[in-house]
Amino acid sequence: MKNLLQETDQGSSTRDCEPPDLLSPDAVLRLDENLIGDIAAETADSQTERARVLRKLKSLKAGLQTLGRLDIHKPAGTSHLHDSSYL
């Protein structure tokens, strides 16, 4: 990455207001596949957290579906499922 920054910064002066063209098609095509993988990769911690949150979401959706089925059998005016104070 440092080499890429040095390559894209060649010829610019401190007076230039334009940032280096890091994501130009030419610069992107010159990137090593391993570097692209490193830039785009999700950390192991992020992957673990994403899996945990998706499991929790699945469980919460199932619970909401169950509550929705139970709610249709209650007398009118007793439902708290749509009361925003419970959210």
C-alpha positions as CSV (number, residue, x, y, z in Angstrom):
1,M,0.0,0.0,0.0
2,K,2.9,2.4,0.8
3,N,4.3,1.8,-2.6
4,L,1.0,2.6,-4.2
5,L,0.8,5.8,-2.2
6,Q,4.3,6.8,-3.2
7,E,3.5,6.0,-6.9
8,T,0.3,8.1,-7.0
9,D,1.9,11.0,-5.1
10,Q,4.9,11.4,-7.6
11,G,5.0,14.7,-9.2
12,S,2.6,16.5,-6.9
13,S,3.7,19.4,-4.8
14,T,2.5,20.6,-1.4
15,R,0.7,23.5,-3.2
16,D,-1.6,21.0,-5.0
17,C,-5.1,21.0,-3.5
18,E,-6.1,17.8,-5.3
19,P,-5.7,14.5,-3.3
20,P,-3.8,11.7,-5.0
21,D,-5.9,9.8,-7.4
22,L,-5.8,6.5,-5.4
23,L,-8.9,4.9,-6.9
24,S,-8.3,5.7,-10.5
25,P,-8.9,2.7,-12.8
26,D,-5.2,2.5,-13.5
27,A,-4.2,2.5,-9.9
28,V,-6.8,-0.1,-9.0
29,L,-5.7,-2.4,-11.8
30,R,-2.1,-2.2,-10.5
31,L,-3.1,-3.4,-7.1
32,D,-1.9,-6.8,-6.0
33,E,-4.7,-9.4,-5.4
34,N,-3.5,-10.0,-1.9
35,L,-3.7,-6.3,-1.1
36,I,-7.2,-6.1,-2.5
37,G,-8.2,-9.0,-0.3
38,D,-6.6,-7.3,2.7
39,I,-8.5,-4.1,2.0
40,A,-11.8,-5.7,1.4
41,A,-11.6,-8.5,4.1
42,E,-13.7,-8.5,7.2
43,T,-11.8,-9.2,10.4
44,A,-12.5,-12.5,12.2
45,D,-14.1,-10.5,15.1
46,S,-16.4,-8.8,12.6
47,Q,-17.4,-12.2,11.1
48,T,-18.1,-13.6,14.5
49,E,-20.2,-10.6,15.5
50,R,-22.1,-10.7,12.2
51,A,-22.9,-14.4,12.8
52,R,-24.0,-13.7,16.4
53,V,-26.3,-10.8,15.3
54,L,-27.8,-12.8,12.5
55,R,-28.7,-15.7,14.9
56,K,-30.2,-13.2,17.3
57,L,-32.2,-11.5,14.5
58,K,-33.6,-14.9,13.4
59,S,-34.6,-15.6,17.0
60,L,-36.2,-12.2,17.4
61,K,-38.2,-12.6,14.2
62,A,-39.5,-16.0,15.3
63,G,-40.5,-14.5,18.6
64,L,-42.3,-11.6,16.9
65,Q,-44.1,-14.0,14.6
66,T,-45.2,-16.1,17.7
67,L,-46.4,-13.0,19.5
68,G,-48.3,-11.9,16.4
69,R,-50.2,-15.2,16.3
70,L,-51.0,-14.9,20.0
71,D,-52.1,-11.3,19.7
72,I,-55.0,-12.0,17.3
73,H,-56.8,-14.0,20.1
74,K,-56.8,-11.1,22.7
75,P,-59.7,-8.7,23.2
76,A,-59.4,-5.4,21.4
77,G,-57.5,-2.7,23.3
78,T,-55.3,-5.1,25.2
79,S,-52.5,-5.4,22.7
80,H,-49.1,-4.0,23.5
81,L,-47.3,-5.3,20.5
82,H,-47.7,-2.0,18.6
83,D,-47.2,0.3,21.5
84,S,-44.0,2.2,20.8
85,S,-43.2,2.5,24.6
86,Y,-42.2,-1.2,24.5
87,L,-39.7,-0.8,21.7
